[in-house]
Amino acid sequence: MGIFSRFTDIVNANINSILDKAEDPEKLVRLMIQEMEDTLVEVRSTAARAIADRKEITRTLTGLEAESRDWQSKAELALDKEREDLAKAALAEKARVVNAADALRSQHQSLGDGLERLNEDIVRLEEKLLDAKTRQQAILARQQTASRRLEVRKRLHSARIDDAFIKFDQFERRVDDMEAYVEAYDMGSKAKKGLQDEFAELEAEDAVAKELRELKSKRAGQKSGGNTPA
């Protein structure tokens, strides 16, 4: 691919569209930046040669214009001396010089137009280069963040952590079982204790009732004895 073809492709490229299709945007941006920088170096070198050629053409044109005036003067001198043949030859040389100068002026103009367009494209390429470098930094930052997040996710989903959580679950189930056994024992103890308490209360009621009957009988006997005449 020629330098100007590659240069035009880069200048006219849509970076966003290219990045959307890229499998590795960070690598692609790096390559694009390298390509842009290399192209800028080549284009500036080409522009420098064109500028040098244009200056050389300018110098040549200056010389041809001077030569054209010189042949004009010689033709006039020849006519003054009634040497029409020499005047005709001088005018012929002048015409040759003028034709050469016209061709160089056309070339000079073409070089000037090309340099103007090239300068505009260089400005555009420099803007794209700056944009690419900015995007490279943003993409690199995003890639680093994504890599760290991915590493965290991998660790969270690693087999060791899964095993650890399984062991935690097993341990919690064991604790639940132990607590259930404790509660079961407590429930049995409370039921047994309550039954004993009920029987103890019945026995206490019987004792109190028996003592009450005895006390009543005793008091009744004392009352009967106290009422008997002496």
C-alpha positions in Angstrom: 0.0 0.0 0.0 1.4 3.4 -1.0 2.0 6.1 1.6 -0.7 8.4 0.4 -3.2 5.6 0.1 -2.5 4.5 3.6 -2.5 8.1 4.8 -5.9 8.8 3.3 -7.3 5.6 4.8 -6.2 6.6 8.2 -7.4 10.2 7.9 -10.8 9.1 6.7 -11.1 6.2 9.2 -13.8 6.2 11.8 -12.0 5.2 15.0 -15.2 4.4 16.9 -16.4 2.0 14.2 -13.0 0.3 14.1 -12.9 -0.1 17.8 -16.4 -1.6 17.9 -15.3 -4.4 15.6 -12.0 -5.1 17.4 -11.5 -8.2 19.5 -8.6 -6.4 21.3 -9.3 -2.7 21.3 -6.2 -1.8 23.4 -3.9 -3.7 21.0 -5.6 -2.2 18.0 -5.3 1.4 19.3 -1.6 0.8 20.0 -1.1 -0.4 16.4 -3.2 2.5 15.0 -1.1 5.0 17.0 2.1 3.4 15.7 0.7 3.5 12.1 -0.3 7.1 12.5 3.1 8.2 13.9 5.0 6.3 11.2 2.7 7.8 8.5 3.2 11.3 9.9 6.9 10.9 9.7 6.8 9.7 6.1 4.3 12.4 5.1 6.3 15.2 6.6 9.4 13.9 4.9 7.5 13.9 1.6 6.2 17.4 2.3 9.7 18.5 3.1 10.9 17.2 -0.3 8.0 18.9 -2.1 8.8 22.2 -0.3 12.4 21.9 -1.4 11.4 21.1 -5.0 9.0 24.1 -5.0 11.8 26.4 -3.9 14.1 25.0 -6.5 11.4 25.6 -9.2 11.1 29.1 -7.9 14.8 29.7 -8.3 14.7 28.1 -11.8 11.7 30.3 -12.8 13.6 33.4 -11.6 16.5 32.3 -13.9 14.2 31.6 -16.9 12.4 34.9 -16.5 15.8 36.7 -16.5 16.8 34.6 -19.6 13.6 35.5 -21.3 14.2 39.2 -20.8 17.8 38.7 -22.1 16.6 37.1 -25.3 14.0 39.9 -25.7 16.8 42.4 -25.4 18.9 40.5 -27.9 16.1 40.4 -30.4 15.6 44.1 -30.1 19.3 44.7 -30.5 19.4 42.5 -33.6 16.5 44.5 -35.2 18.2 47.7 -34.4 21.3 46.4 -36.2 19.1 45.2 -39.1 19.9 41.6 -38.3 16.4 40.1 -38.7 17.7 36.6 -38.8 19.3 37.0 -35.4 16.2 38.7 -34.0 14.2 35.8 -35.2 16.5 33.3 -33.6 16.5 35.3 -30.3 12.7 35.3 -30.3 12.7 31.6 -30.9 15.0 31.1 -27.9 12.7 33.4 -25.9 9.7 31.3 -26.8 11.5 28.1 -25.7 12.3 29.7 -22.3 8.8 31.0 -21.9 7.3 27.6 -22.6 9.7 26.0 -20.1 8.8 28.7 -17.5 5.1 28.1 -18.1 5.5 24.4 -17.5 7.4 25.0 -14.3 4.8 27.5 -13.1 2.1 24.8 -13.6 4.3 22.4 -11.6 4.9 25.0 -9.0 1.2 25.6 -8.6 0.5 21.9 -8.4 3.0 21.5 -5.7 1.6 24.4 -3.8 -2.0 23.0 -4.0 -0.8 19.6 -3.0 1.1 21.0 0.0 -2.0 22.9 1.2 -4.1 19.8 1.0 -1.4 17.8 2.7 -1.2 20.3 5.5 -4.9 20.1 6.1 -4.7 16.3 6.2 -1.8 16.4 8.5 -3.8 18.6 10.9 -6.7 16.1 10.7 -4.3 13.1 11.3 -2.7 14.9 14.3 -6.2 15.3 15.7 -7.0 11.7 15.2 -3.7 10.7 16.7 -4.4 12.8 19.8 -7.9 11.2 19.9 -6.4 7.7 19.6 -3.9 8.4 22.4 -6.7 9.7 24.7 -8.8 6.6 23.9 -5.8 4.4 24.5 -5.5 5.7 28.0 -9.2 5.3 28.6 -9.2 1.8 27.2 -6.1 0.8 29.2 -7.8 2.1 32.4 -11.0 0.2 31.6 -9.0 -2.9 30.8 -7.1 -2.7 34.1 -10.4 -2.2 36.0 -12.1 -5.1 34.1 -9.0 -7.3 34.8 -9.2 -6.6 38.5 -12.9 -7.2 38.6 -12.5 -10.4 36.6 -9.8 -11.6 39.0 -12.1 -10.9 42.0 -15.0 -12.7 40.3 -12.7 -15.7 39.6 -11.7 -15.8 43.2 -15.3 -15.5 44.4 -16.2 -18.4 42.1 -13.2 -20.5 42.7 -13.6 -24.1 43.9 -11.8 -23.4 47.2 -14.3 -20.6 48.1 -17.2 -22.8 47.0 -15.8 -25.6 49.2 -15.4 -23.2 52.1 -19.0 -22.1 51.8 -20.1 -25.7 51.6 -18.2 -26.4 54.8 -19.7 -23.4 56.4 -23.2 -24.7 55.5 -22.3 -28.1 56.9 -21.0 -26.6 60.1 -24.2 -24.5 60.5 -26.2 -27.6 60.0 -24.2 -29.4 62.7 -24.8 -26.5 65.0 -28.5 -26.5 64.2 -28.6 -30.3 65.0 -26.8 -29.7 68.3 -29.2 -26.9 69.3 -32.1 -29.1 68.3 -30.8 -31.9 70.6 -30.4 -29.4 73.4 -34.0 -28.1 72.9 -35.2 -31.7 72.8 -33.5 -32.5 76.1 -34.9 -29.3 77.6 -38.4 -30.2 76.4 -38.1 -33.7 78.0 -36.8 -32.3 81.3 -39.5 -29.7 81.5 -42.2 -32.3 80.9 -40.7 -34.6 83.6 -40.3 -31.9 86.1 -43.8 -30.6 85.6 -45.2 -34.1 86.2 -43.3 -34.5 89.4 -44.4 -31.1 90.6 -48.0 -32.1 90.0 -47.7 -35.2 92.0 -45.8 -33.4 94.7 -48.6 -30.9 94.8 -51.2 -33.7 95.1 -49.2 -35.3 98.0 -48.9 -31.9 99.7 -52.6 -31.4 99.4 -53.3 -34.8 100.9 -51.0 -34.1 103.8 -52.6 -30.7 104.5 -56.1 -32.2 104.2 -55.2 -35.1 106.6 -53.6 -32.6 109.1 -56.7 -30.4 108.8 -59.0 -33.4 109.6 -56.9 -34.4 112.6 -56.9 -30.8 113.8 -60.7 -30.6 113.4 -61.2 -33.9 115.3 -58.9 -32.8 118.1 -60.7 -29.5 118.5 -64.0 -31.1 118.4 -62.9 -33.5 121.2 -61.6 -30.6 123.3 -64.9 -28.8 122.9 -66.8 -31.9 123.9 -64.7 -32.4 127.0 -64.9 -28.8 128.1 -68.7 -28.9 128.1 -69.0 -32.0 130.4 -69.9 -31.2 134.1 -67.2 -31.8 136.7 
